């Protein structure tokens, strides 16, 4: 049995093309996939890091990369996973990776 766990970080696209939207701002997601993503917003508030506390922002490469990397660090993630889609890209932090 695998202990692999994903935390939904956010998405690009969907109802708002060209926009990054944080998963902590999405009420329709299950708590099971959210993990401690609200900790990322708290971290942003404590350190006055706007990209982490705005529910969404323009999805340009540099700000999205910064948001994903800082979120991975705050969440103590082992890696990042991008699931590209036709209309929406989903972004996850991956936890408990093990060599097989």
C-alpha positions in Angstrom: 0.0 0.0 0.0 1.3 3.4 -0.9 1.6 6.4 1.4 1.8 8.8 -1.5 -0.3 11.8 -0.9 -1.2 14.8 -3.1 -2.1 18.3 -2.0 -4.0 20.4 -4.5 -2.1 23.7 -4.8 -4.1 25.4 -7.5 -5.1 25.6 -11.1 -4.5 27.7 -14.2 -7.5 28.2 -16.4 -11.0 26.8 -16.0 -13.6 29.5 -15.6 -10.9 32.2 -15.7 -8.4 31.4 -18.5 -4.9 32.8 -18.0 -5.5 33.0 -14.2 -3.9 31.0 -11.4 -6.4 30.2 -8.7 -5.3 28.8 -5.3 -7.0 25.7 -4.1 -7.5 27.2 -0.6 -9.9 29.7 -2.3 -12.0 26.9 -3.9 -14.9 25.9 -1.7 -15.8 23.0 -4.0 -12.7 20.9 -3.2 -12.7 18.1 -0.7 -10.6 18.6 2.4 -8.8 15.4 1.5 -7.1 17.0 -1.4 -6.5 20.3 0.3 -4.2 19.0 3.0 -2.7 22.0 4.8 -2.8 24.4 1.8 -4.3 27.1 4.1 -0.9 27.1 5.7 0.5 28.6 2.5 -1.9 31.5 2.8 -1.0 31.9 6.5 2.7 32.0 5.5 2.0 34.6 2.9 0.1 36.8 5.4 2.9 36.5 8.0 5.5 37.5 5.5 3.5 39.9 3.4 3.9 37.8 0.2 1.0 38.9 -2.0 1.1 35.9 -4.5 0.3 33.6 -1.6 -2.6 35.5 -0.2 -4.4 36.7 -3.4 -7.1 34.1 -4.2 -6.0 34.4 -7.9 -3.6 36.2 -10.1 -2.5 36.5 -13.7 -0.9 33.2 -14.6 2.5 34.3 -16.0 5.3 31.8 -15.8 7.5 33.5 -13.1 4.7 34.2 -10.6 3.2 30.7 -11.0 6.6 29.1 -10.6 7.3 31.2 -7.4 3.9 30.3 -5.9 4.3 26.6 -6.6 7.9 26.5 -5.2 7.1 28.4 -2.1 4.0 26.3 -1.5 6.0 23.1 -1.9 8.5 24.4 0.7 5.8 25.5 3.2 4.0 22.1 2.8 7.3 20.1 3.1 6.5 18.5 -0.2 8.8 16.0 -1.9 8.0 17.3 -5.3 5.5 19.1 -7.6 3.2 17.6 -10.2 1.5 19.3 -13.1 -1.5 17.7 -14.7 -2.1 19.5 -18.0 -5.5 19.7 -19.5 -7.2 21.2 -22.6 -8.9 24.0 -20.6 -7.3 23.8 -17.2 -3.9 22.8 -15.7 -4.0 21.3 -12.2 -1.0 21.8 -9.8 -0.2 19.5 -6.9 2.4 19.1 -4.2 3.5 15.4 -3.8 4.3 14.0 -0.4 5.9 10.7 0.8 7.8 9.8 -2.3 9.8 6.6 -2.0 12.3 4.8 -4.2 11.0 1.6 -5.6 
